Amino acid sequence: MMSILEQRQIIESAFLPLNCRCTIEADDSMTLEIRAPRNDQVLLRAAGIQRGELSSSRAISQLVLRLRQQLTSGETESRARPMGSLA
């Protein structure tokens, strides 16, 4: 599995120019906050993402795609779903 630093760097850079902050929780899950660059307003918060499901670049790409779709649709909160389901 990728290190925490590798996962964070890939995910955070995928959302540039937006600010993306990854936080690792005590249960080894990840919470992402995507913020507007000008006013730091939270645009999307995704909690409960299991790090074990992000073991490949493909899995990370699927997560980024799903979160970008949620950003486009105007959702502001997200709970993790199994990586196999993008809907």
N, C-alpha and C positions, 0 to 999 in steps of 0.2 A: 504494500500500500504506500501511496505517496505520503511524504511528511506533511505535517500541518502547515508549515511555511510554504511548501510547494503548492498545496491546494489553495491557500489564501491568496498567494500571488497570482495564480492563474485566474481565479474567480474575480478578484478585485480588479484586475486589469481588463477583464472581459467587459466591464461595464463603463469604462472610461468614455466620455468625459464626466459621467456621473461619479459620485463618490460611493464606493461600496465598502462596507465595514463588515468583516467576518469575525464573529466571536465564538470561541469554543467553550461549550458548557461543561459542567462537571461530569455529565453522563456521556461525554465525547460526541455529543450532537453539535451541530453548527447553527448559528443564527446569523442571517444576513440582513443588513439594513442598507438600502439603496437610497441615497440622498441627492437632492438637487445641488449642483455645484455653487450656485449663487447665494442661496439662502439657507442651505443645510436642512431643508424640509425633508422629512421622511416620505419618500415616494412609494416604497414597498418594504415590508418587513416579512421575512420568511424564517420561521422557527422550526426546530425539530428535524433538521436535515441530518441524516445519519452519515457520519464521515466514512464508514465502511462501504457505503454505496457509491462513493466517489473515488474508486480505486483506479479508474482509467480516464484518459482524456475524453473518451466518448461519453462516459457517464457525466463528467463535468460539463461537456458541451450540451447534453440533454437538459441538465439543470439550468444552465444559462439560457437556453432557448425557452424553456418553460417560464422562467422568471421574466424574460423580455416580453413574452406574450402577455403575462399578467400586467406588466407595466403599461403596455399598449392599450389593454382593456380598461385600465384605470383602477385595478384592484390595489388595495393598500396593505392587506394582511394575507398571509399565506401560511398554511400548515403543511408540513412535508407529506408527500404521498410517495408510494413506492416508485422508484425510478423507472420502472417499466411502463408506467401510465403517464402520458403527456397530456391527457385530456383533463 
